[in-house]
Amino acid sequence: MGLLRLPERLRSELSKPHGILLTGDLESNVGSVLSLIRQEKPPKVVVVGDYALTGFIKIGYMPSLGIYDRKTKRSPFPSTLEPTEVVKNPPGHISDEAVLAIRRLISSPSPSLLYID
């Protein structure tokens, strides 16, 4: 299995916020993002992270692709989500298996959930 790893020189830069940074509680942030989605009408919406994904699903919005790992801030996050697909992926890397699953699921006409184990 091939693995991609973020170079050390980019870690600091990519750990900073890019784009719009939302502050506040989950419900108001999800509402703000949902308004933006309705306004901009992107062809696909990808939500990454258990906390954010749960927030969208809780208000009845299923993204084109949701990616989660049952952790938040590296601590266990209880989840009852049923994944469309499960892939193994070591911390700090992106496996070929994960890349292929993301490509396949993002091109699916149906909403999908990818669990990263």
Secondary structure as GFF3:
##gff-version 3
##sequence-region A 1 117
A	DSSP	beta_strand	3	5	.	.	.	ID=ss1
A	DSSP	alpha_helix	8	14	.	.	.	ID=ss2
A	DSSP	alpha_helix	26	40	.	.	.	ID=ss3
A	DSSP	beta_strand	46	48	.	.	.	ID=ss4
A	DSSP	alpha_helix	50	58	.	.	.	ID=ss5
A	DSSP	beta_strand	65	68	.	.	.	ID=ss6
A	DSSP	beta_strand	71	72	.	.	.	ID=ss7
A	DSSP	beta_strand	75	76	.	.	.	ID=ss8
A	DSSP	beta_strand	85	87	.	.	.	ID=ss9
A	DSSP	beta_strand	93	95	.	.	.	ID=ss10
A	DSSP	alpha_helix	96	106	.	.	.	ID=ss11
A	DSSP	beta_strand	112	116	.	.	.	ID=ss12
###
